[in-house]
Every structure is written in structure tokens, then in C-alpha cells.
């Protein structure tokens, strides 16, 4: 039932949002050089790698030269990118991942291979389900970039404090997962996004 819900809603979402997504794509192209979409390898269900899709929000860098995490007022973020990140519109292309079956609407946020390898044993439990666009950690760490921006060593902070907490929340989701629980998380995410926009 969950996969049917994901496939149906993601397809309808892509169709209905197509004109808006096209406008966003034009905005990105006019704002800075580079592709419209940002693709990065993440680890999915049963450790299958896939390319996550987002609207590009940063200056294009040589392959493999950029940091894996974004912090505070990262100078790599474009003018358009700041707006896209603030509104979470940069996440909309992940509807393609949901339609393809790489992701679900709700599930543990997919991580890069480097960090999954560090916590491989934990991810053996987590990756029994598809990763998602939103989850418990997405709600708790809505301002993760700002949090890491205040750390003396952002990557160390992420690996020693933030990611272990995300892993605990991901395991909690796997144990509590149900369609009703998913719908509740989707609604909470929408309220969080709109509340953040209203207060900004």
C-alpha cells in the first residue's frame, strides 16, 4: 500500500507541479552557471546506491572537490539557492526518486556512502526500508546547516553528535512505521515548512 501511495502521489505531483518546476529551473539557469539539477550518490534500501535529485543550490565545483555537508552561510550557496533552501523547494525533484522507487515520501533520510560505511552496522537495521524525503530527523534538524555553522569542526560535530542522533531517530521510525504514522509526519513537515516561511 505504501509503494502504491508513493508512486501515485509522486506522479500526480510531478504532473501538477510541472509548470512551477520549469519556472524554478529557468530561475536557477539565469542566476548562475551549471546544471539545473544536483545529483549525488546516496545509499538506499538494502544498501543499493542511487542518485538523489535536487535543484542545484550551490556553485558548481569540480567533481569530488566539495564538502559533503553544508554549513551556515556557506559561500558556495547561490542567490537562488538561498531561497530554494529556505523554502525547501530544492527538495521537490526528489519526487522523481520516489516515482522510480529509490525513495519514499517518508523514511530515514538517505546518507552518502562515506557516512553509511562509518555506521554500517546501524544502517543494516535502517536500510530495511526505503529512505524518504522527510522523517523524524528532518523535523528536528530543520536548521542543520546553521547548527553546524556554529561548530568549530562541522564534520566532526556531524559525525559525533548529529548523525548518531539521526540514526536513533531513524531506528525509531523503522519500528513505528505505518501509513498513519507516515501521513502524520507528512502533515507535520508541511506545517513546519509553512510556519518557518511565515516567521522569516
C-alpha positions, 0 to 999 in steps of 0.5 A, a space after each residue: 500500500 505504501 509503494 502504491 501511495 508513493 508512486 501515485 502521489 509522486 506522479 500526480 505531483 510531478 504532473 501538477 507541479 510541472 509548470 512551477 518546476 520549469 519556472 524554478 529551473 529557468 530561475 536557477 539557469 539565469 542566476 548562475 552557471 551549471 546544471 539545473 539539477 544536483 545529483 549525488 550518490 546516496 545509499 538506499 534500501 538494502 544498501 543499493 546506491 542511487 542518485 538523489 535529485 535536487 535543484 542545484 543550490 550551490 556553485 558548481 565545483 569540480 567533481 569530488 572537490 566539495 564538502 559533503 555537508 553544508 554549513 551556515 552561510 556557506 559561500 558556495 550557496 547561490 542567490 537562488 539557492 538561498 531561497 530554494 533552501 529556505 523554502 525547501 523547494 530544492 527538495 521537490 525533484 526528489 519526487 522523481 526518486 520516489 516515482 522510480 522507487 529509490 525513495 519514499 515520501 517518508 523514511 530515514 533520510 538517505 546518507 552518502 556512502 562515506 557516512 553509511 560505511 562509518 555506521 554500517 552496522 546501524 544502517 543494516 537495521 535502517 536500510 530495511 526500508 526505503 529512505 524518504 524525503 522527510 522523517 523524524 530527523 528532518 523535523 528536528 534538524 530543520 536548521 542543520 546547516 546553521 547548527 553546524 555553522 556554529 561548530 568549530 569542526 562541522 564534520 566532526 560535530 556531524 559525525 559525533 553528535 548529529 548523525 548518531 542522533 539521526 540514526 536513533 531517530 531513524 531506528 525509531 521510525 523503522 519500528 513505528 512505521 505505518 501509513 498513519 504514522 507516515 501521513 502524520 509526519 507528512 502533515 507535520 513537515 508541511 506545517 513546519 515548512 509553512 510556519 518557518 516561511 511565515 516567521 522569516 
